[in-house]
C-alpha cells in the first residue's frame, strides 16, 4: 500500500498534475475495502 502511494505520487509529480484524482479514488476504494473486510472478520470472529 505504501509503495503504491509512493508510485502514484511519483507518477503525478512527473506529469505535474495538480489534482491526483485517479490515485485518490483508488486509495478511497482500498480504504473502504479494508474497512469492510475488517468489519466482516470481526462479525465472523
C-alpha positions as CSV (number, residue, x, y, z in Angstrom):
1,X,0.0,0.0,0.0
2,X,2.8,2.4,0.9
3,X,4.7,1.5,-2.2
4,X,1.5,2.2,-4.3
5,X,1.2,5.7,-2.7
6,X,4.8,6.5,-3.5
7,X,4.4,5.3,-7.1
8,X,1.3,7.4,-7.6
9,X,3.0,10.5,-6.1
10,X,6.0,10.0,-8.4
11,X,3.8,9.5,-11.5
12,X,1.7,12.6,-10.8
13,X,4.8,14.7,-9.9
14,X,6.3,13.8,-13.3
15,X,3.0,14.7,-15.0
16,X,2.9,17.9,-13.0
17,X,-0.8,17.3,-12.3
18,X,-2.2,19.5,-9.5
19,X,-5.0,17.1,-8.6
20,X,-4.2,13.3,-8.5
21,X,-7.8,12.2,-8.9
22,X,-7.3,8.6,-10.1
23,X,-5.0,7.8,-7.2
24,X,-7.3,9.4,-4.7
25,X,-10.2,7.3,-5.9
26,X,-8.1,4.2,-5.8
27,X,-6.9,4.9,-2.3
28,X,-10.5,5.6,-1.1
29,X,-11.5,2.3,-2.7
30,X,-8.7,0.4,-0.9
31,X,-9.7,2.1,2.4
32,X,-13.4,1.2,2.0
33,X,-12.5,-2.4,1.0
34,X,-10.1,-2.7,4.0
35,X,-12.8,-1.4,6.4
36,X,-15.4,-3.8,5.1
37,X,-13.0,-6.7,5.3
38,X,-12.1,-5.9,8.9
39,X,-15.8,-5.5,9.8
40,X,-16.6,-8.9,8.3
41,X,-13.8,-10.6,10.1
42,X,-14.9,-9.1,13.4
43,X,-18.5,-10.2,12.8
44,X,-17.4,-13.8,12.0
45,X,-14.9,-13.9,14.9
